[in-house]
Amino acid sequence: EMRPYTEGFLHQRIGALPNLWAPHRSMLSLTVNWTAFDDEGMRCIAENCPVLESCFMDHCEYWTDEVGNIVVERFLNLRRFRMRSS
């Protein structure tokens, strides 16, 4: 049986990037496949993309329980949220 070569690897950990997210205040949808944001990264996205309606994250290996609070308290317009297990 063949396995993907990336199986078992940790993905790149990304923290807060305010200069990246600040120009995207009107973004409605975000899909991230190969990058793992940590708590500060998710907080930064929530602060800089206040009208986000859908958020799909494939990797969450650096999240703590705080991300649940960030999602509920800061993504006020969020209608769709997908987090795959990591």
Secondary structure, DSSP 4 states (H G I P E B T S, - for coil): ----TTTTPPPEEE---HHHHGGGTT--EEEESSEEE-HHHHHHHHHH-TT--EEEES--TT--THHHHHHHHH-TT--EEEE---
